[in-house]
Amino acid sequence: MHNHQNNSDGEPSDQSQLPETATLSVDAPPARSVSEDGRIGHNQCGGMDSFVDVQPSSARTTEGTMLTNRVPSNDNSKQFNPLRFGIDSLYLSYVGRLAEDWDKKLEELKEKAQSDNPAQQAFAQVTIGSHVFEVRDKGVPRFPYVLVDNCFFIKINRKESQTLPMAHVQISSEYLSSVGVEAAEKDLRFVINTLGLVIAPARVSRADLFLDFVCIEDLSKIEQPDWITRANLMAKYFDCRLDEPFTGWVIGIGGSLHARLYDKVTEIVSKCHKTYLFELWQANGWTLGDKVWRIEFQIDKQPLKELGVINLSDLLDKQAALWHYLTHDWLRLSIPNPDDSKRDRWPNHPLWDAIAAVYSASLDQPSLKRFRPVRLPADERLFVHGLGGFTSFMASRGIEDFGEGVGEYFVQAREFHARRGVTLTKYVDGKVKTKGRKYNTINNQKNMVIASHQLQAAMEAYQRAKDGDDDGNT
């Protein structure tokens, strides 16, 4: 049974994952199949041992094929094609103190977000640098304020605390794909420094290391004994609605360190809709229709700390060594040997050797050419689902001509809202402002100031003209 405690970000951590002596070697060698004496430096399951300094070696499969550290037994370019790798999800925390004026301002904006009046809700936003953040109507436990756009999900603590950071932030994977970790954190640091006094470098609360790849292996044939791992729980997943129902594995379920191997294209189509990844994969040879697999390790604060990764600079310096540990000591995909009951001695599957060695490979890392900090609805939602009400109106009125339907729709919409005591123009204006806040596309506060200045200028011009007329009539 895992012993769970709360870390400083209020999230449970699994203390069974790593011993206190675990360390990362920045110069760790690439992952290999077996050690020189034929043993792997870890248990089959349970807690993690310290990192083992190992040297590459080779072993034979049960069929007698020679396996090497870096290259599978046959032409690697035909069997395995890495598309992207690096840090996908990144959660950072900042120790410091929220400025009093910002505390007051965010409280007022949060109250606007809680208003029943859409016109008040529309002004629950704040502009910092190039970001127009939505201020949410609710906080989360111990973080009363939440600011959101397509770059950052920022949780803010109003009180100075020894255990809680001033801000806990998730950087979106799309933003990381566009500008990279260092540029994204530089932008984020400007935002956090605007809100208060930061007294320490960015600390890592969670990092997800990933690899997207195409391979010719049938991964549905992987079975539980093939995995050599420190994790205690694992599950194999299927979706019976698919022609190929196998969708992946989760290894280390519920732990503060766990791995996922899954069909990324299926996830994009059915769940996350991160179609921007297609552009990035195509830059490295992916063809639409090919299955893309993702191997991903989610590492929370406690195991990162035990591995010596505390600040963001630690993660950037030790990223390759961390990948080596994860794919060498914590998890392996093996070739079972029925003649050897000691599973630790089973050699790596050639595919796993390729996965483990990806940080030593020469691979261009493409970045997104187009990115905006706004959160836009999908075109399908706008132009398919969005037409649902309009087509229902046409059918209910027996109208088949599109032009006639558009005209009649607006005539009846004006009459309907007039009966409710508001003009159609005012109703639409309110909805646009409210959704502009949600999508981070319209700065309602700036527009209100501009409109106020324009109104004031018009009034002054009118008064000057009126004064002139009065003078002429005297």
N, C-alpha and C positions, 0 to 999 in steps of 0.2 A: 504494500500500500504506500502511496506517495504521501510525503509530509508536506502539506501546502502551507505557505506563508504569504503574506501580502508584501509586495515590494513597494518601493517609495512612490510608485505611480498608481498605487491602489489596485494592482493586478496580482492574481495568485501566481506563485512560482513553485516549480517542482524542484525540491532540494535534493532529490535522489539522483539527478542527472550527472552531476560532476563532483569529484572530490575537491577539497580546498587546494590541493597541490597541482591541479591541472594548469598547464601553461601552453602558450602557443609559441612555436618556433617560426620566426619570420622566414627563415631560409629552409623551411621544410621541403624535403624532396617530393617529387611527384608520387602519387599513390601507386602501389604495386600489387602483385598478386599474393605473394607470401613472403615471410621474412626468411633470412638465411637459414635458420634452423627449422623452417617449415611451420612455424607457429605465428599466429597473429596476436598482437599485444592487446587483446581485450577479451572480455567475457562475452558469451553469446547473448546474454540479456542482463538487465540490471544496471548498476551504476557505471559511471565512466571512470576509466583509469587515466593516469596522466599521459601526455603525449609521448609516443615512442619514437626515438630517432632511428629511422630505418634506412636501409640502402636498397636500391632497385635490384630485383633478381627475376628469374624466370621460373616457370613451372610448366608441367604438362597436364593437359586435360585427360579425361578418362579415355579419349580416343587417341592420345599420344601426340596431339598437335601442340607445338611450342607456342606459349603465350609470353608476351613481353610486357614491360611496364607501360609503354606509351602506345603501342600499335597492336590492334587486334590481329588475329591469325591470318586474315585475308586482306584484300585491298580496303583500307580503312575509309577512303573517300567514297566507296560505293556502299559501305555498310553503315556509316555514321557521318552525319553532316551537322555540326554545331551551327546554330543560327544566331543566338544571342546568349550572353551570360553576364552576371553581375549582381547588383542589389536591386531588388524589385520593390519591396516595401521597406520603409525606413521610418521609425518612430524616435523622435528626439525629445529630450527634456532640458529645460533651462532653469537654473537656480537663480533666484533673485526676488525682487519685490515690485509688485504692480504699483504704478504711480497713482496717487490719490485722485488726481483729476480724471484719469482714465477709469478708475474704479467707479467714480460717480457717473461718468459719461456712459459706460457700458451698462450700468444699472438702469439708467434712463432709457437706453435703447432696447434693453431686454423687456422693459415694461411696455414700450411701444409694440414690440413683437407679440406681446401677450394680449394686446388690445383686440376687442371684437370689431373694431373699425378698420377695414382694409386700408383706408387712407393713412392711418397711423402705422399700421404694420409695414407699409411701403418704405417708411423712413427708418426702419430698424436695420441700418447698414452703416458701415464705417469705411472710409477710404484711407489706406496707408500705402504710400508709394504707388505702384501700378495696380494695386489690388482694391477691389470694391467688395468687401466682405459682407456676407449676410450675418447678422447677429441673431442667433437662435432664441426662441422664446423660452427654452429650458436649458439648463446646464446638465451636467452629469455629476455623479457622486463626488463631492469634495472639489469640484471645479464648476463654479456657478455660471461662468460665461463661456460661450462657444462661438467662434468665428469660423466661417467656411467659405472657400471658393474652390476652384478646380485645382489649385496648387496645394493648399494647406487645409487641414482640419485642426483648429487650434483650440485647446481647452485651457482656460485661464483660472488660476487660483488667486483670490483677492488678498489672502493673508500670508504674511511671512511665516514660513514653517521650516522646521528642521528636517522633516521627512518628505513633504510634498514640494515639487518644483513650482515655480511661478507659472510655467507654461509647459504643456505636454502636447506635442504636435505630430501628426501623421503627414508625411509628404507624399503626395499622390504618385503612383507609379508612372502615370503619363507625363508628369512634370519631370521626373527623374529621367525618363526616356528622351526628353527633349533637351535638357540642359546639363544633365549629369548631377552627381551628388554634391560636389563642392560648390557649384554655382547655385544650386537650389538652396543649400544651407546658407550661403552668403545672403541671398534674398530674404530667407526666413529670419536670419539674425537681425537684419534691418527692421523687420516688422516687430520682432520681440523687443529690440532695444527702444523702439518708439513707444511701446506700451509701458516700459518700466526699466528698473535698474537690474542688469544681468551681471552676476558676479563670478561666473564660471563658464568654461567652454561647454559646447553642446555635448550632452551625454546621451548615449544610445540606450533606449529602452527596449527596442526590438529591431531586428534586421532579418530580412528574408533574402537569402542567397539562392540564385536560380540558374538554370541552364535550359534553353529551348533547343531541341534537336530533332532531326529526322533520322530514322534508322530503318533497316530492312528486317530487324528482329520482330517476331511476333510476341509482344510483351504480355499478351493475355495468357501465355503459357507459363509465366512466372508463378511459382507456388510458394507457400509460406516457408518451407524449409530452405528455399534458395537464398533467403535473406539472412545474413549474418549481422546481428545488430545488438546494441545495448538496450534498445527499447523493449518494453514488456508487452505492449498492445499494438496490434496492427489489424487492418481490415482491407479486403479487396472489394472493389465497387463495380457494380454493373447497372446499366440503364437498359431495361428490356424493351424500351421504345425504339432503340437504335438497331440498325442492321448488324453492327458489330458492338454488342452490348458492354464489353469490358471498357471501363473508363479510367481505372487507376487504382493506386494503393495509397493508404495513409499509414505511416509507421511512427509509433510513439504517440498514439491518440491520447489527448489530455495532458501531455507533458509540456514542460516549458521549452523543450527542444523536440521537434518532430519533423518528419519529412513527408512530402507528397510527390508521387509520380502519377501524372494524369494527362489525359488527352486535352491539350490546351485549345484546339480548334473547337471541340465540342463545348467546352466551357464558355468560350467567347460567343458562340452562336446561341446557346441556350440560357446563359446566365449573365455574364459580366459585360458583354457587348464591347469589349476593348478592341475594336476592329483596327485601330491605329497600329496594332502589332503586325498586321499583314504587310504594311509598307516596310517595316523594319526587317521582317523575315525575307521579303522579296529581294532586299538589297544584298542578302547573303545566299541567294540561290533557291529560295523556296518557291515552289509552284503551287498555285491554287488547286486544292484537291488533295495535296499531300497531307498526311497526318503528322501533326507536330506534337511531340511529347515534351512536357516540362518536368524536370526534377527540381524540387524546391525545398529548402530547409528553413523552417521558421525558428529563430533563436530569440528567446525572450531575455529579459534583463539579467536574471540570476545566472544562467549558464554563461552569458557573455561576460559578466563580471568575473566568474570563476576562471574563465579563459583569458583574463587580462584585457578584455575589451570593455572599456568604460566610456571614454570620450570618442567622438567621431573620428578624431585623428588616429586612434588605436585601430578602429575598424578599417580605415583606408590603408593603414600600414600593414595590417595583418590579414587582409581579405583573402589572399591566396593561401596563406597558412591555415586559415579557418576552413576553407574549402577542402584542403588536404586532410585535415582532421575529420571533417564530416564524412568524406567519401573513403576514408582509409580506416579510421579507428572506430567511428560511431556506426557506420552502415556500409555493408558491402553486398553486392549481388554476386553469388557464387555459382560455380558449376558443381552440382552434387556428385560425390563419389560414393557409391553404395558400398565400396569395399573399405571405406574409412569411416569409422563411427565418430571420429573427432572432427566435428564440423569446422572448427577453427582452422583446420589444415586444408579445407577445400579451397581451390584457387578461384580467383576472380573470373567472372564472365568477361569475355573480351569487350563487350559493350561497356561494362563498368570501368574497365581500365581506360577506355576512351573518355568517359564522363569524368573520371577522377583527374585526368591529365589536361583538362581543357584550359586551365590557367597557364599552362606552358605552351599552348598552341598559339599560332599567329592568326588572329581573327579580327577583322575590322568590326568595330562596334558602331553601327549607324545610329543616328539620332533623328528624332522627328523634325521635319522641316517646318511644320506648321503647328503652333500651339498657342492657345489663348487661355487666360486664367478664368474664363467663364465656364459655367456648367450648362451646356445647351442640351435640350431634349433631342432625341434621335429624329431624323427626318421622317422615319416611318410613323412616329407618334404624331408629328405635325401634319403630314400630308396623307396619311391613311386613317389613323384613329381620329385625327382632328376633323376630318370630313364626315365623321359618323353622325353628328347632330344635324349637319346640313342636309345630308342625303335622307335622313329620317324625316326632316321637315318636308322635302320635296315629295317623298312617297306619301306622307300623311295628307298632303294637299292635292295629290293626284297630278303633280307637275312633272313632266318628263324633259322639257327643254331646260338646259343648264342656265342660259342667260335669263330666262323668265324666272327660274328658281332663285337666282342671286338677287334680282330686283325685288321679288315678292318677299324674300326672306328679310331683307332690311326694312321694308315697309312694315311688316308685321312685328319685327323686333322693336322698332321705334314705338309702335303703338303699345306693345306689351310693357316696355319699361316706363313709358309715360303713365300708364295705369298704376305703376308701382311708385310713382312720384319722383322719378329720376330720368334724365335724358339718356338715350343710348350712348351718346358721346361721352358723357360723364362716367357712365358705367364701364365702358371700354377703357377709358383713361385710367380708372382706378385699378382695373385688372392688369393692365399693361405695367403699371408701376409696381404692383405687388409681385408679378412674375419677373419683372426686371430685377427686383431685389433677390429673388430666389435663384435666378440664372446669373447673377453678378454682371449684368449687361447694362444696367441703367443706374446712374448715380442720381437718385431722387433728391437727395439733399442739395447737391450742386445745382440741379435743375430748378429746385425751389428757390435757391438764392438768385439764380439768373432771372427767373420769372419775376421775383420780387423787385430786382433792380430795374427790369424792363417796365414793370408797372409803375415804380417810383419815377422813372424817367418820363414815362408817358404823362403822369399826373403833373410833373413839373413843367413839361412842355405845354400842357393844356393851360396851366395856371399862367405861364408867361404869355401865351396867346390871349388869354382872357384879360390879363392886366393891360396888354397892348390895346385891346378893343376898348377897355374902360377909359384908357388915357385918350384915345381918339374921340370918345364921345363927350369928353369933358368940355 
